[in-house]
Amino acid sequence: MSTASPVPADAEQDLERILTSFDSNYVWNYGSVKEGLRDLYEKAKREQWNAATELDWTISVDPESNIVPPSFNPLSDFGPAQKLNDKEQKRLLHAQIANQLSQFLHGEQGALVVASQLVGSVPWMDAKYYASSQTMDEARHVEVFARYVNEKLEWEWPINDSLKELLDACIKDARWDFKFLGMQIIIEGLAMAAFGSLWRTAEEPLLKDLLKYVMKDESRHVAFGVLALRDYYQDMSPAELKDREDFIIYSCELMRNRLAGGEIARAMGWNEEETVKAVLSSEAGQLFRSMLFMRIVPNLKKLGLITPRVRESFTNLGIIQFEDFDTDQQDRDLGLA
């Protein structure tokens, strides 16, 4: 009898196993119990797309070109960056875009795992329908970002520690609403803001097309979270609500500081503390990091989760000003609605 591992030995190093435990639910009511979810599922079916045929992968991409204009570089005024020669400047730009898109890639794999968990754990059939369609969406997103990062940029970066920490928290938590809060509201909300920012500034046509397709899916995913959690927290006990407040504050503080330049500093041989300080103090860095939350804060408000504790935290983080931001209008502005 063979004792060979089902996973090739050379692939074992690429695997990381984590223990998960959560309740899975059969649902014997096949009707619609959450208003809006069936319509969202129908929209998801209409908007499925094939990444292999609907994106022009024949487009040539120079990974050291100005995929994003240098004027948006948070390190443009950083002393060590200004001392780089032309070749080193191109390597810096290459490193920055490759790192950013690598984090998108890793985040999408986390979303794929969470979406697959939601299929089993959500307590309504309409939500199972939609979560199954989102699982397909996330697989497609992993496919396109992996292909772009590895074929076009030729430089895949490891996952950022803070992003990995939050993904693990969502995947491991047994409570289905925490998976929605962490993934659909916070991580997907961050992703939508980051994708929109990059789509507006990027000058490379394949990347712009890729992001537009992905954003159409992601806008539905965030809407799924809002619809599924609507009214869920109204009658929750103070102790249970405090758990959600703690998770929201922890998640947003973690994500506020996750893309601060530490990985770039190590790649360029710079002092990490000085590089992070330069990113955090730059106008481009401050704008990007605050704008990441323009979808999260209003959606949490729709769910009744901007409690006094959360409001205090968001005020300290400098993101409470987004509480009345019109996310629907932004989707229309981006051509997603």
C-alpha positions in Angstrom: 0.0 0.0 0.0 1.4 3.4 -1.0 2.2 5.9 1.8 2.9 8.7 -0.6 1.6 12.1 0.5 -1.4 13.4 -1.6 0.5 16.7 -2.0 3.8 16.6 -3.9 6.8 17.0 -1.7 8.0 20.2 -3.5 4.6 21.8 -3.0 4.4 21.2 0.8 6.4 24.3 1.4 3.7 26.4 -0.2 1.0 25.1 2.1 -0.1 26.5 5.4 -2.7 24.6 7.4 -4.9 26.3 10.0 -7.5 24.7 12.2 -11.1 26.0 11.7 -14.3 25.2 13.4 -17.8 26.7 12.7 -21.4 25.5 12.6 -22.7 24.5 9.2 -26.5 24.8 8.6 -29.0 22.9 6.5 -31.8 25.2 5.6 -35.2 23.5 4.9 -37.0 26.7 4.0 -36.2 27.3 0.3 -38.1 30.5 0.1 -36.7 34.1 0.3 -36.4 35.4 3.8 -34.0 38.3 3.4 -35.3 41.1 1.1 -32.8 41.9 -1.6 -30.7 38.8 -1.5 -32.5 37.0 -4.3 -32.1 40.1 -6.6 -28.4 40.3 -5.7 -28.0 36.6 -6.6 -29.7 37.2 -10.0 -27.4 40.1 -10.6 -24.4 37.9 -9.8 -25.5 35.3 -12.3 -25.9 37.9 -15.0 -22.5 39.4 -14.4 -20.3 36.3 -14.4 -17.3 36.8 -16.7 -14.4 34.7 -18.0 -11.0 36.1 -17.1 -9.3 34.0 -19.8 -11.3 35.5 -22.7 -12.6 38.9 -21.6 -9.2 40.4 -20.7 -6.6 41.0 -23.3 -3.6 39.1 -21.9 -1.6 39.8 -25.1 -1.0 43.3 -23.9 2.7 43.8 -23.1 3.5 45.2 -19.7 6.8 46.7 -18.7 7.0 46.1 -14.9 9.5 48.9 -14.5 7.4 51.5 -16.4 5.2 54.1 -14.7 2.2 51.8 -14.2 1.2 54.4 -11.6 2.5 57.9 -12.1 5.4 58.8 -9.8 3.4 61.8 -8.5 1.4 59.3 -6.5 4.4 57.7 -4.9 4.4 58.3 -1.1 8.2 58.0 -1.1 8.9 60.6 -3.7 10.2 63.1 -1.1 12.1 60.5 0.9 15.8 61.2 1.0 17.1 57.7 0.2 14.6 57.4 -2.7 15.7 60.7 -4.2 19.3 59.5 -4.2 18.5 56.5 -6.4 19.8 56.4 -10.0 17.4 55.8 -12.9 17.7 52.0 -12.8 17.2 52.0 -9.0 14.1 54.3 -9.3 12.6 51.8 -11.8 13.2 49.0 -9.4 11.5 50.9 -6.6 8.4 51.5 -8.7 8.4 47.9 -9.7 8.7 46.8 -6.1 5.8 49.0 -5.0 3.3 48.0 -7.6 4.3 44.3 -7.3 3.9 44.4 -3.5 0.5 46.2 -3.7 -0.9 43.7 -6.2 0.5 40.7 -4.3 -1.4 41.8 -1.3 -4.6 42.1 -3.5 -3.8 38.5 -4.6 -3.4 37.1 -1.1 -6.5 39.0 0.2 -8.5 37.4 -2.6 -7.4 33.9 -1.6 -8.6 34.7 1.9 -11.9 35.9 0.5 -12.2 32.7 -1.4 -11.8 30.6 1.7 -14.3 32.7 3.7 -16.9 32.7 0.9 -16.7 28.9 0.8 -17.3 28.8 4.6 -20.3 31.1 4.3 -22.0 28.7 1.9 -22.2 26.2 4.8 -22.7 28.6 7.8 -25.2 31.2 6.7 -28.7 30.5 8.0 -30.8 31.4 4.9 -31.0 29.7 1.5 -30.8 33.0 -0.4 -27.5 33.7 1.3 -26.2 30.3 0.4 -27.1 30.9 -3.2 -25.2 34.2 -3.2 -22.2 32.9 -1.2 -21.8 30.2 -3.8 -21.6 32.8 -6.6 -19.2 34.8 -4.6 -16.9 31.8 -4.1 -16.7 31.6 -8.0 -16.0 35.3 -8.1 -13.2 35.1 -5.6 -11.6 32.1 -7.5 -11.7 34.3 -10.6 -10.0 37.2 -8.7 -7.3 34.9 -7.5 -6.8 33.7 -11.0 -6.4 37.2 -12.5 -4.2 38.7 -9.9 -1.9 35.7 -9.8 -1.6 35.8 -13.6 -0.9 39.6 -13.6 1.6 39.5 -10.8 3.5 36.5 -12.0 3.3 36.9 -15.8 3.3 40.7 -16.2 5.1 42.0 -13.1 7.2 38.8 -12.5 7.6 39.6 -8.8 5.2 38.0 -6.2 5.6 39.2 -2.6 4.7 37.3 0.5 1.6 38.3 2.4 1.8 41.2 4.7 1.7 40.2 8.4 -1.2 42.4 9.3 -3.4 41.3 6.4 -2.6 37.6 7.3 -3.6 38.2 10.9 -7.0 39.6 9.9 -7.6 36.9 7.3 -6.8 34.2 9.9 -9.2 35.9 12.4 -12.1 35.8 9.8 -11.4 32.2 8.7 -10.9 30.8 12.3 -13.9 32.5 14.0 -16.8 30.1 14.4 -19.5 32.9 14.2 -20.9 33.5 10.8 -21.6 37.2 11.4 -17.9 37.8 12.3 -17.0 36.3 8.9 -19.3 38.8 7.3 -18.0 41.7 9.4 -14.4 40.9 8.8 -14.6 39.9 5.1 -17.6 41.5 3.5 -17.7 44.8 5.4 -14.0 45.5 6.4 -11.7 43.6 4.0 -13.9 43.9 0.9 -14.6 47.5 1.8 -10.9 48.2 2.0 -10.4 46.4 -1.3 -13.0 48.4 -3.1 -11.4 51.6 -2.0 -7.9 50.5 -2.9 -9.0 49.1 -6.3 -10.9 52.3 -7.1 -7.9 54.4 -6.1 -5.5 52.3 -8.3 -8.0 52.2 -11.2 -8.1 56.0 -11.2 -4.4 56.5 -11.1 -3.0 53.5 -13.1 -2.0 54.1 -16.7 -1.5 50.5 -17.8 -4.6 49.3 -19.8 -4.7 45.7 -18.9 -4.5 46.5 -15.2 -7.3 49.1 -15.5 -9.6 46.6 -17.3 -8.8 43.9 -14.7 -9.6 46.2 -11.8 -12.9 47.3 -13.4 -14.1 43.7 -13.8 -13.1 42.9 -10.2 -14.7 46.0 -8.8 -18.0 45.1 -10.3 -17.9 41.8 -8.4 -16.7 43.4 -5.2 -19.4 46.0 -5.0 -21.9 43.2 -4.9 -19.9 41.4 -2.2 -20.0 44.4 0.1 -23.8 44.8 -0.6 -24.2 41.1 0.3 -22.6 41.8 3.7 -24.9 44.8 4.4 -28.0 43.0 3.3 -27.2 39.8 5.3 -26.4 41.7 8.5 -29.1 44.3 8.3 -31.1 44.4 11.6 -29.0 41.6 13.0 -27.4 43.7 15.8 -30.6 45.6 16.9 -31.5 43.4 19.8 -28.1 42.0 20.6 -27.0 41.8 24.2 -24.5 44.4 25.4 -21.9 41.7 26.0 -22.3 40.3 22.5 -22.3 43.7 21.0 -19.0 44.6 22.8 -17.4 41.6 21.1 -18.3 43.1 17.7 -17.1 46.5 18.7 -13.8 45.0 19.8 -13.4 43.2 16.5 -14.3 46.3 14.4 -11.8 48.5 16.4 -9.1 45.8 16.2 -9.6 45.2 12.5 -9.6 48.9 11.5 -6.6 49.7 13.6 -4.7 46.8 12.1 -5.6 47.7 8.5 -4.9 51.4 9.1 -1.2 50.6 9.5 -0.8 47.6 7.2 0.7 49.2 4.1 3.2 51.5 5.6 6.3 50.7 3.6 8.1 48.2 5.8 8.4 45.5 3.1 9.7 48.1 0.6 12.3 49.3 3.1 13.7 45.8 3.5 13.8 45.2 -0.2 15.6 48.4 -0.9 18.0 48.1 2.1 16.7 51.2 3.9 16.0 51.8 7.5 12.5 50.5 8.1 11.5 52.9 10.8 12.5 55.9 8.7 10.8 54.6 5.6 7.5 53.9 7.4 7.7 57.4 9.0 8.1 58.9 5.5 5.1 57.0 4.1 2.9 57.9 7.0 3.8 61.6 6.9 3.6 62.0 3.1 0.5 63.6 1.6 -0.1 60.7 -0.8 0.3 58.2 2.0 -2.1 60.0 4.4 -4.7 60.4 1.7 -4.5 56.8 0.6 -4.7 55.4 4.1 -7.7 57.5 5.1 -9.6 57.0 1.9 -9.3 53.2 2.4 -12.1 53.5 5.0 -14.6 55.6 3.0 -16.8 52.5 2.3 -16.3 50.7 5.7 -17.5 53.5 7.9 -20.9 54.3 6.2 -21.7 50.6 5.9 -21.0 50.0 9.6 -23.3 53.0 10.2 -26.1 51.3 8.1 -25.7 48.3 10.4 -26.0 50.3 13.6 -22.4 49.6 14.6 -21.0 53.1 14.9 -21.5 52.9 18.7 -20.0 55.5 21.0 -16.9 53.2 21.5 -16.5 52.7 17.7 -17.1 56.4 17.1 -14.3 57.3 19.5 -11.9 54.9 17.9 -12.7 56.1 14.4 -12.3 59.7 15.5 -8.9 58.9 16.8 -8.0 57.1 13.5 -9.2 60.1 11.5 -11.9 58.2 9.5 -15.2 59.1 11.2 -15.7 61.8 8.5 -16.8 59.1 6.1 -19.9 58.0 8.1 -22.3 59.7 5.7 -20.3 59.0 2.5 -22.6 57.9 -0.4 -21.2 54.6 -1.5 -24.0 54.1 -4.1 -23.0 57.4 -5.8 -19.4 56.3 -5.9 -20.4 53.0 -7.6 -22.3 55.1 -10.2 -19.3 57.4 -10.7 -17.1 54.3 -11.3 -19.6 52.8 -13.7 -20.4 49.9 -11.4 -24.1 50.5 -10.6 
